[in-house]
Structures are given as C-alpha cells and as structure tokens.
C-alpha cells in the first residue's frame, strides 16, 4: 500500500493539512459531501477524489478523519470493515478519545489522535500528536512527524495532556485575537483610524512573536526591554496588575480546560 494520505472531510482544517501535504509531493486523496470543494482542491493541489469513505480506505494507508465529532461514529462504522493492520487511523476530532477511536474502529489498525490549531491555515500551526497506541511502529511515527512538520510546530504529547494543550494552543488563537481587537479599540479611542490601527496591531503582534522566537530572551526580559523607569509602559502594565490581568488570563485558560474535560 502506498504512503498516501486520505481525508474523510475537507473542511477548513482538513484543507489546510491537505495543502501542506501536497506541497510535500505526497499523494493525497479526499472524500466529502461538498463536491465543489473537492473539485477545487483537485484543481489547486491535485487531490484525488474518492466516491466514498470505503473507496478512500482501500487506496490510502493513512486515513485522516476530519469530520465533526458527532459524525465520526457513523463514518467509522462504515469504514471499520475495510481497515487492516497496514492502515493508520488519524483523528482531529475534538473530544473523541483514543479509547473511543479504538472501540469504533475495532482496533483493526494503529490509531493516532491529532490536535491542530487554526494558524495551520497559513502554515504556522501548532500540532499535538498522541502516539499512545502501542501498536504504532517507528516507521509510522516518523512519517507522521515529517508529515506535520512543514505545517508548523509539532509536539508529541500523551493523551492525558491533550485537554491542557487544547486549552492553550487550540483555544489560544481566540485569546490572541481578543487582545488584538482590544488594542485596536484602544487605538481608535485615541484617534487612530480603525483600518490603520488594525494594520498597526497586526504588525505589532507578528513582530513581537518573531522577536520572542528569534531573540533568545525570556519573555519577562523582552517585556523589561520596553519598560523604562517611570515611563508610559510601566504605567500601563501596572494597571494590568491592579486589574489582576495575569490571574484573569490564567483563570480563563483553566475555564477552557474544565470545559474540554466536560466534553470528553
């Protein structure tokens, strides 16, 4: 069986991963109810369209489930009889545990749980890979590492840390965009035109992230670089401290974690 990857579902996240794999010259197959989306991907990246999940499984060694969690049981019921030990089943469905994936697939092949985040749409994602399944061999582990690396950071985590990862990296883009939007509002309040304030804040965040990644300094040291004695920055950050902003953010991540645990 070829080292091909098949996608059951080609929504936003599935499409992001498909485009990343196509750039690696991997053979990529897909099936979805949205035929227009499949045809678009065929034209853009050479996606091989399959008529059904069953047909896809027959042609692909790696099968990635990119459907909504509520649809996953019915999809697995359909494809489980076609799975063999040569396959590797991948899932990005939030809240569907390894145990549940194994149950639904009849443990016919190794199972890997994957948690991406939305910056994968621009090749700057953060991925968690769960290699807890003891039947997963080194060859397939290495393939999956290499498959995701061009799409962003890859972190191998035990499943027990997936809720924590999701609360930080999965939900994290929303936290960042929330703060960005608030700073834009602050700029507009001071008289900056909204469009210009938005461009300024986008550059502020991308530049700050680049400095954090490449500067080699601790985050607190980077903050201190901007914070002159009795200056405007210390006045602003002291206000954050009076409002207990650090505690609010830590508590918000915990709230996300608690909800992830509730969802399973």
N, C-alpha and C positions, 0 to 999 in steps of 0.2 A: 504493500500500500504506500502511495506517495506521501511525502511530507507536506500534504496540502491541509489547509485550514478551512473549515466550513462554518458559516454563520447562519444560525437559525434566528432571524431577526436582524434587520438592518436600520435600526433607529439611529439617533444621534451618536450614541457611544459605539454601537456596532460599526457604524460608518467610519468613525474616527480611527478605530483599530484596523478596519479593512484598508483604509488609505495608507496607513503606516506599514502594513504588511506588503501591500502592492509595491510600495517604494523599495522594499527589500527583495523584489522579484520572486516572492513566494506565490504559489498557486492558491488562489482564494476563490471559494465557492459561496453562494448565498441563496437563501430562500426566504420569502416574506410575502405577506398578503398584498403589500404595496408594490405592484408590478412596475409602476413608473419609477420608483426609487431604485429597484433592481436594474432596470434598463439604463438609468442614469449612471449607476456605478459600473455597469458593463462598458459604457462608452468612455467613462473617465479613467478607470483603472483596470479594465479587462476582467471584471468579475465574471465568473462562470455561473450562470443562473441555473438553479435546480428546481424541478417542478414541485418537490415536496421534501419535508424533512427526511423521510425514509431514503429517498434517492440521494440526498446530500450525504447521509451517513455511509452509504455504500461506496462513495468516492473519496471520502476525506478521513484521514487518520485522526486529526484533531477537530473536535466538534464543539463550537462555542455557542452557548445558549445566551442570547442577547434579547430575550423576550421579557415582558413584565412578569414579576414574581407570581402573580395569580394565574398566568397562562402556562407556567413551567410544568406543573404536574401532567397536564394533558399532552404537552409536547413530549415529555419523557415517556409517557405511556405508549405513545405512537412509535418512538424510535428505539425503545429498550430492546425489543427482539432483534434488532439489526446490529447492536453493539457487540463487539468481541474484545478479547484481551489486547488486541493490537490497537484499539482505539484509545483516545484520551478525551475525557469529557470535561469541558471548561464551562464555568458559570460565572456571569457577572450579576446575577440576580440578587438584589439586596435581601437580607433576611432569610435566605434559603441555606440552611446549614449543610456541612459536609455529610452528616449523618442522614439528613433528608435526601440529599442528592444520591447517596449510595442506595438508600431504600428504593427510590423511584427508578433508578437505573438497574436495579437488581445486582449491583456490584459486579457488573459484567466487564468493566474496564476501570482503569485508574480515573480518579476524579480530582480536579483542581478547582479551588474557589479563587476568584479574582475580584479585587475591588479597585476600580479606576476612579478618577475624578474628571470633571469637565474640561480642565485645561488640556487633556489629551486631544481635544478637538483641534488644537493648534500645535500638537507635538510637544507639549510641555506638561504632560500629566504626571501624576504620582500614583503608582500601582502597588497594591499589596498582593502577593501570591501566596497561597496556602498550599504547602507541599506535605500536609499531614498524612495523606493516604500512603500507607506502607507499600502498596503495590506499584507506586510510581518509581520508575527506574531513572538512573542518572542521565541517560540519553534524552529522555523526555523533559527532565528538569532543565537541562542545558538548552534545549530547543526553546522552551518557554521563556527562559531568561533572555535569550537572544531575540526572541520574537517581540518582547515588550520594550527592550532597552531603547530602540530608536524613538519610542513614543514618550519617553520621559524617565523619571526615576523609578527604579524597581526595588521593592523591599520584600524580602521573604519573611513572613510572619506566621506564627502558629494561629490557628483559628481563634483561640481564646483572646487574642489581641485585635481581632477584626473589628469589634464594636468600638474600641478605642481609636483605631486607625480611621474608621468611618467618621467618627465624631470630630477628628482633627482634619484629615485630608479630604474626606468625601464631602463633608458639610463645609469645610474651610473656605472654598471659593465664595460661598454666600456671605461668610463673615467679612472677607476682604472687600467684596463689592459693597456691602453695607457701610463699612467705614469709608470707602472711597466716595460713595454717594453723599455721606455726611460732610466730608471735607469739601466737596463741590458746593454743597449748600452753604457752608461757611464762607467760601469764596464769593458766591453770589450775594450773600448778605453784606459783604464788604464792597460790593460794586463791580466785581468781575462779571463780564458777560458769561452766561451759562455754558455756551459751547466752548469758549476759551478756558473756563475753569475746568471743564471736563477733560480737555486735552492736557492741561497742566497736571491734573491729578493722575491721569493715566501714566504720563511720563514720570511723575514722582514715584509711583509705585513700582513701575518696571525698572527704573534706575536704582531705587533703593534695594530691590530684590537682587539686582545684578551686583551691587556693592556688597551685599550680605553674602552672596555666593562666592565672589571672587576676592573680596578684601582680606580674608583670613583673620578677621577680628570677631570677637564675641559680640553678640547683639547689643549687650549693655555698653560695650566700648564704642560701638558705632553710634549709639544714642548720645553718649557723652561727647563725641566729636562735634555734635551740633549744639551742645548745651553750654553756652558761655555763662560765666557768673553774672547774676543779676540781669540776664538778658530776657528776650521775649520767649525763647523756647522753654527755659526753666519755669517761667510764669505759666505757660500752657500746660506743661507736664505736671506741675504742682496742682493745677486744677484737676487734672485726671486723677491724681492721688486723693484729693479731697472728695472726689466723687466715687472713689473706690473702683476705678475703671478696671484695674488689673483683676480684682476679685470678681467683677461682673463678667469679664471675659472667661475666666476660669470656670465660673459657675455655669455660663452658657454652654461651654463645651461639655460639662457634666450633664446638663439637661439633655443635650443631643445624645450623649452616651446612654442615659437612662431610657430614652425613647428607643434607641437602637436595640437595647436589651429587651424591651417590651415587644418589639416587632419580631424578635427571634433571630 
